[in-house]
Amino acid sequence: MPAPIALFVYNRPDHTKRTLDALCKNELADKSEIFIFSDGPKEESDIEKISSVRGLIESLKTFKKINLIKRSENIGLAKSVVQGVNQVLDYYEEIIVLEDDIITSPYFLFNVNTALEKYRDEEIISAISGYTFPHNVKLPDLFCLFFPAVWGWATWKRCWEFFEENGQKLIDSLKEKNLCNKLNHNNSYPYTIMLEDEVKGIVDSWGIKWYASCVLYEKFTLMFDESLTKNIGHDNSGVHSGATNVHDVVLSKSKINFELKDVKENNEAQKQLEKYLHEVLYDSFLKMADVCSERLKLINSLNDTAEKRLNIINEMSEEIKRLKRII
């Protein structure tokens, strides 16, 4: 039986529709049970959009069984994902997880379910990633990395049990075991700082804690050469992401050959991952520069406005003085 699917949605009906349309085209969709967790509104303006999202879900017919969990209050994505995954894994031994902006290949469910079954007892593998970062060389159909990407992923109950929600414990343990550089992929991306920001409350991310937990226990993620998912949320529509095309990939159009020769880190894939992370970081710096540039323009504009108003005040003051002399 295929693994149950957990889908997390909020207030983006267009994205949710595209996500569901793609998922329904998977050949195992009609044999799969799906749990859809719909978060509640942050503010009154969210209510209509959330109602539209729930209407889409209530009209679904493709899946074997559909469970819609409606939250009356907003608990946020991080808490929603952790609670939802816990809820499903209370009853099942494995899970496939998606969010409302993840488009899947028609072979996503087949390939991920096959991997879940084939590597169920491979203790060193903690997760299966549907998303594979852009790369410009041919990699093996299947390979391993210390990088549990979370844009369409799957895991087993045995692995989720070592998920650590306490970010400070993760930081302390990673430092104790000298694993911070592994988390940062040789300083390719500041994941340690991201984890520290999560502890400080600057960001609210379950993903960085899941990633850090896997690195701490030195567990691999199984990845595919051709990506089975694509994130369509980098269009300024989401809470946690802006507009960018640095993550763009071409979706796989086939089932894969499940021959994993060695369960170890793939060196070439690691090089490609580091290159990708450098590009992501560079893209972030460019966005920061754009924001600073726009803010500088705004400051200059405000200065110009203030100067013009000061000139008007000075002119009025001179006119008042002139009138006083006349009087």
N, C-alpha and C positions, 0 to 999 in steps of 0.2 A: 504494500500500500504506500502511495506517495506520502512524503512528509507534510504535515500541516503547514499552511502559509500564514504568517502574521503580517498584516498590512496596516501601516500607521498613517492616518489621514487627518487633515485639519480643515483649512478654509480655501482650498484651491480646486474648484470643480473642474476646470479645464485640464490641469495637470493630472488630477485623479482619473478623469475619463481616459486620457491617453495611456496612463499606467494600467488601468483595468482592461482597456481594449487590447493592448499588447499581451497582457497576461492571459486573457481569454483565448488568444490564438495559439497558446502552448498546447501541445498534444495531450498532456496529462492534466490539464485544467479541470476537465469534467470528472476526473477521478480524485481530485484534491479537495480537502476541507480547508476553508479559509476563515481566519479570525480577523475582522477589521475593527481596529480601535480608532474611534472618532473622538478627538479631543474637543472639549467645550470652548466657548467663546472667551476671549480676553476682554472684549468690549462689545458694545451693542452692534457696531457695524459688522462684526463677524457673523452674527446670527443668520443672516440671509444666505451667505456663502456656505456656511456649515450645513444649513438645511438643504442646499442644492447638492452638496457632496453626499449627504445621507440619502437623498432621493435617488441619486445614481446607484448607490449600493443596494437600496431596497428593490430596484428593478433588475438586479442581476439574476441570471438563471444558469450560467455556464457551469459553476462549480458543483461538486458533489453535495457539499453542505456549506451554508453561509452563516456565520455568526457575527452579528453587528453589535459591538459594545459601544454604547453612546455615553460619553461623559457629560455631565451637566455643567461641570466647572472645568476651567483650563488648568491642566497640571504641567503643561510644557512637554516638548518632545522627549527630553532625556528621561524624565520620570515615566512617561507613557511607554517608551520602549522597554525600559527595565521591568516595569510592572507587567507589561503585556507578554514579554518573553517568559518571565517567571510563571505567569498564569498558564500559558500553553504547555510549558515543560513540566508543570505539575501533573499533566496527564499523558504526555508523549515523551519519547526518548530523543527526538530530533525536531528541528524547526527550520523553516526557510523564512527569512525576514526581508521585507520591502518597505519603502516609504512612498509617499504619494507623488514623487517626481522621478521614479525609476522606470524607464522603459526596458522591457526585456526582449531578448531574442526569442523566436518561436521554439528554440531548443533549450532555453534556460531551465525549465522544470525537469526536462529529461536528463540533461547533463548533471545538474546539481543533485537530483535524486539518485542517479547512478553513483556519483561520487560519495554521497552519504552512505549508501549501502556498501560500496566496495571498500571504503576506508574507515568503517565504523569502529573497528578494533585497532586501528593504527594510533596508538596513544600519543605519539608526537605531533599528530595533526589535530589542530583545535578548531579549524573553521575552513569553509569553502567560500571563496569570493567569486561572485558573478562578474564583478567589474574588474577589468584589467587595464591598468594605466597605458597611455599611448607609448609605443616603442617602435623603433625603426629597424629592428632586426627580427629574424624568425627565431622564436623561442620554442621549446618543446610544447607539445599539445597540453601537457600538464607539468607544472613545476611547483616548487615550494619556496616560500619566502617568510620572513618574520614581518608580515605586513597584512593584518586582517582588515582589508578594505571593507567598508560597510554599505556600499551602494548596491544592495542585492546580495545577500550572503546567507550562509547556513551553518548550523553547528549541531552538536549533540548535547544532551543533558549532562553527560559526564564532563564536558568541557566548560559549559556555562557555570558549573558549580564552583570553579575557581575565579569567577568574575569578582573583582574587588571593588566595592563602591566607595571605599574610603580613599580619596586621592592622596592624602598625606601619607598613609601607610604605603601606597604604591611608590611615591617619591623616595621615602626612606629605604624601602627594600631594594629599589633599583640602584640607588647610590651605594648601598651596602654591598651589592653584588657586582658593582661596576658595569651596569647595563645601560646607563644613560646614552652612551654613544651608539649602542645598538638601537635604542629607541629612536634616536635622531638620524639614523642611517648615515653615520660618518659625517655628521654636521650638515646633512643635506636639507634638513627641515627642523625647526625648533620645537619638536614635540614635547620635550621636557618643560619648556616654558609654557606651552599650552596646558600641560597638566598642572603646573603651578598656578596658572591663571584660573583653572577650574577650581582649585582649592580655595583661591582668594574670592571666588564668586564673580570673576570678571567674565568668564564664559560658563555655559551650562551644557556640558557635553558628556554623554554616556560613552560615546565612541572612543574618546581618548583613554578612558578608564578600561574599556574592553581591550583596546590595543596594548596598553601598558601591562594589563594582566597577562596577556598572551606572551609578551616579551619576557616578563618576569619569570614565567614558568617555562620559557624557551620552547614554545609550541609553534609549529609551522602553520601557515595558511596555504591551502591548496589553490592554485590559480591556473587559469586557462590562457593559452597564447592569444586566442581571439576572445574579445570581451563579450560576455553574455548580457550585459546591462549597459545602459547609458543614462547619465543624470541630466534631466532636462530642467532642473531647478536653478541653474546658474543664469537667471534672467532677471534678477532683482525682485523676484516674486516671493522668495522664501525669507525666513527670519534669519538664517545663519549663513547666507551666501549672496554675493553680488553677481554682476554680469561678467562672464568670462567664457572663452572657448578653449582654455588650456587643458581641460579634461575631456575634450571631445574624442570619441572613438567610433569605429565602424562596428556594428553589431555582427556577431557570428551568424552564419547562414547554414550551419551544419551541426550534426552530432559529432562528437570527437572520439578519437581512439584512446581508450583508457589504459594506457601503458605508462606507468610511472616507474622509471628504471631505478632511481635512487631517491629515498626519502631524506633529502638533505637540501641545504640552501643552494639554489642555482646561481652561480657566480655571474653569469651574463645577465640574467634577469635582475640581479642586485644592481649591476652597473646601470641598466636601463631605468630602474626605479630611482636611483640617485639622480640621474639626469632629469627625469620627470619632476622630481621634488624640487630641484634647483629651478626649473622653469616655473613651477607653481609659486615658489618664493619670489622669483623675479617679477612674476605677474602681480603678486601682492604689493611689491615695492612700487611698481608702476601705478597701481591704483592709489596707493598712499600719496604718491607724487601728484597725481591728478587731483586728489582731494585737497592737498595743500595748495596747489595752484589755484583751484576754484575759491578756496577760502581767502587766499591772498588777493584775488580779484575783488572779492566781496569787501575785504578790509579797505582796499584802495578806493573802491566805490563809495564806501561809507565815509572815508576820509575826504573824498571830493565833495560829497554831500555836506559834510560838516563844515568844510572850508567855505562852500557857497553860502551856507546859512550864517556863518560867522561874518562873511562879507556883507550880507543883507543886514545883519544886526548892527555892524559898524556904520553902514550907510544910514540906517534909521537913526542911530545915535547922533551922527553928524547933522542929520536933518533936524532932529529935536533941538540940538544946540543952536542951530541957525534960527529956528523959529523962536527960541527963547530970547535971542539977541534982538530979534525984530520986535517982539512984544515989549 
